[in-house]
Amino acid sequence: MNRRMLLLAGVLVVLVVIFANPFKDQLKREKRDWVTLFDAEKVKAADRIEVATATDSSVIVKQDANWVVATQNSFPADTAAVGNLLRALGNARSAGVVSNNPENRSRFQVDQTGVRVKVMAQSATIAQFTLGKMGADFTTSYVLPAGSNEVQVVRGLNRNLFWRPQGMRDRTIFKFDLANLKQVTAEMPEGGWELIKTDTTWSVRKRGDENIHPAEKTLSGTLVESLSDFSADAFLDNPSDTVKTGLDHPAYRYTLRFMDGTEAGVAVGGKNDRNQYYAQRPDRPGAVYLLSEWRLTNVKKTVEELQGLAPPAPPAGTASAKTTAKPAAKHGTTAPKKNRPGR
């Protein structure tokens, strides 16, 4: 064996040591028992969640059985997201310590770049830690408990559960059981209408018109189903003076009336350069939502469409929406015949 072959063999051995050992350590960790990190029963009783990064912080508290974002004017919190967060804490499992050297914290991103979390129940701290980067298997993350030097690899937690760019505010505009909906009123440039439920069927009429007509079943069903889970993409935060939302004179306005006598509504104004409409709920005048175009398209129907007198307009951006009819041939002319191939 010549010197070159010996050198290559030596390099191969070094590579095996570098890359094989971490996998071997990972296998050892997998064989260990996964240990519960937090008391699940205490987590269920949580009433305060504090989350902080190097540039942002948020406090979510429970008020009268409802979660609100205290740091954002007590705006209603996304209860589904809060529930997922608490369930993840209760189910979190640790495979053990991967490092107890403070100099390694930046490697696992449990230093100042991590997400700091504190969960409390009746003024008692039930969980406090810094959440670092995701593990190599994408099912674990690195966690540094408060007051400890021991970085642990934990399954069930990740940064997306605790931190969102615009906080934990609820982006829901409408969310309801279809059986409870009684009436939908729409105001729009194409002409307003009222959709009214009788027993289990829907009828429609123009605004201000006494004549009522059976609504097209499929289209009316799709419309009310779209409204039953109607959410925004994001919020318009800190807009510049040049932003024109159009909400001073909304183009579209929907009012929903329910069997118990309550109402809910939304006003929709102009559109930004990302095809998102500005929207606002009358009960949350301080918040401007950014609504996807496709969501508005699903409910932006004319009274003729709802009566089944006109085909529904295709969703914006589809090939059918861009197709235009070919011009008719001029009178007295015929298209040239194509030569047929010989048989």
PyMOL commands that set and color helices and strands:
alter all, ss='L'
color gray80, all
select helices_A, chain A and resi 3-31+40-44+70-72+79-91+102-108+159-162+178-180+217-228+293-299+303-307+319-322
alter helices_A, ss='H'
color red, helices_A
select strands_A, chain A and resi 35-36+48-52+57-63+66-69+75-76+93-99+115-121+124-134+140-145+151-155+172-175+181-187+193-198+201-206+213-214+229-231+234-235+252-258+263-271+276-280+289-292
alter strands_A, ss='S'
color yellow, strands_A
deselect
rebuild
show_as cartoon
